[in-house]
Amino acid sequence: MVKYGLDYTRCRWILPLLLGIGVIFGIIALAGRGWLESQTLPYVHQASLWESCTRPEQGGNWNCESLMNYAWGRAAAATYLVGFLLLVICFALAIIAFAIDTLRFNFIRGIGGLLFVAAVFSIMGLVIYPVKFSTEIEMTGINMFSWAYGFGWTTAIMEICLGFFFCCLPNYEDQILGNVKPTYFYSSP
């Protein structure tokens, strides 16, 4: 990307594309019912960020309880949701920043800082949830934090990594804009 500059059409949209993938992963984490699941048969426990569902071991209907009745459930959902909303804002700002012909590198660095704030909120929600869930909710059988919870962590890791990319990109402003003469390594025989 630095070799061809941000005007190189295929490289210009890599960072906003990665932010878009992070938004999709965040949606999956928010909507997924696989934050916690039973690991072995019979499947008796399933939970999302919003509710916890159990059923008798013989089978039957799922009995669901809202996690919004607990203060920690509201805190986990709110902090993860704030982190996700900041990620969506960063995605919109990145689309705007890279659509403008003249890049504003301080604007790009601000997006990186906002991504770090989003990562802090996301990680707070991702830590509150398992700690309080395992102490406050009675769990039967062998349970595991599952795929939707993993998508939440993937979103948080992407926020951190993309924050570094957005913050470090202005350090290569001259190379990106093509203001540096190429260096040729030639040795005479």
N, C-alpha and C positions, 0 to 999 in steps of 0.2 A: 504494500500500500504506500509506503514512504518512497519506494523507488519510482513509482509512476506519478505520485502526487494525488491529491484528492480530486483533481479534475479527470482522472482516469475513470471512465464511466462505470466500469464494473467494480471498482474498489470504493467509490464514493459512498455507497449505501450499505457497506458492511456493518458499521456500528449501529445505525438505526435498525437494520434488519435483525441484528442480535438482540437489541432492545425489544423489538416486536416479538421475538421468540420468548424472551423473558416474560412479556405480558401474557402470552398464551399459556406459559407454564403457571403463572400466577392465577389465571382464570381456572385452570385445571385444579390447582390446589384449593382455591376457594369453593369450587363447586363439587369437588370429589368427596365421596363418602368413605374413602379409604385412608383416613388419618390413623385409625387404629382398627385392627381386625383380629379375629381369632386365627391362630396359626394352625390349629389342627381340627379335625372333625370331632364332634359336631360344631359347626360354626355358631357360636352363641353370642358374640359381641362384635359390633361394628360401630364406628364413630366417625363423625366428620368434625369440622371446626365448629359447627353449629349445634349438633345433637349427638347423643349417645344412645344406641339401640341395643337391646338385649332380647333374647328369647329363651324359653325353657330348653333344656338339653334334649327333650324328646321331640322337639320341633314345635310347630305352632306359629303364632303371629309374633312379629317383632313389637316390643314395647319400647317406644322412643321417649327420651327425656331431653328437653332443651338444655343446652349448656349455658344459655343466656340467663338462667336462673341463678347462676353462680357468678360472683364478682370476678373471679379469675377467668371464667369463660368469656365474659364481656371484655375483659382486659386483653386476653389473647386474640380475640376476634378483632377488636378495635386496633390494636397495634399492628397486626398483620395487614389489616385493611388499609391503614394509613400508609404503610410501606408500599402496598400495591398501588394506591392512588398516586403516590409520589413517582413510582415507576412509570405509570401511564403519562403523567405530566412530563417526565424526562423524555419519554418516547415522542410525544408531540413536539417538544422543544428541539429534539434532535432532527426530526423531519424538517422543521422550520430552518434550523441552522445549516443543514446540508443542502437545502433547496436554494438558498441564497448563493449567488455566484461568488461574492466576496465573503469569505469566511470570517467570522468574528471569533478569534481564538479565545478571548476572555469569556465569551458566551459559552463556548464549548467546555471550558474549565469549570464554569458554574454548573453545567449539567453534571459533570463528574462529582462535584461536591454534593449536589442534590441526590445523586445515586448513593453516595455513602450514607446520607441521612436516611434514605429509604431502606438501605441494608440494615441499619441499626434498628429501625422499627420492625422490620420483618423478622430479624433474629430475636428480638424481644418476644414477639408473639410465638415464635417457634420454640423458645425455651420455656416460656410460661406454660404452654399447653401440656407437654408431657410430664413436667414436674408436678403440677397441680392435679392433672388428670389421674395420675397413678396413685396419688395420696388421697384424693377426695372421692373418687368413683370406685365402687367395688367391682373388681374384675374377676371373672371366673374363667378357668381354663388357662391355656397358654396364649398370650396375645402378643402382637407385634405392631410397631408403628409402620405403616404400609406405604403404598405407592403415592397417594395424594400428599402425605406428609413429606415424602421424598421430593415431590415436585416443588413443595414450598421451600425446602432447603436448596434445591437447584436454582430457584428464582433468587434467593438471597445470595448465593455464591456468584451468580451472574451479575447481580447488582454491584458486588464488590469488585469483580474483575473488570467490568465495563467502566466503573468509576475510575479505576487506575488508567484505563485506556483514554478516557475523556480528559483526565487531568494531565496526562503525559503528552498528549497529542500536540499541544501548543509549543512544547519544547523543540519540536521538529518543524516549526513554521517555515523556516527558510527552505528546507528540503522539500516540503510539501508544495510550496508555491514555486519551486524551481529557481530560487535565487542563488543557489550554490553551484559553482562550477564543478563539473565532474572531475574526479581524480582518476587518472589513468596510471596503472602500474605497468611500466615498461622497463625492461632491462635490456641493455644492448649486449650483443654477443661478445 
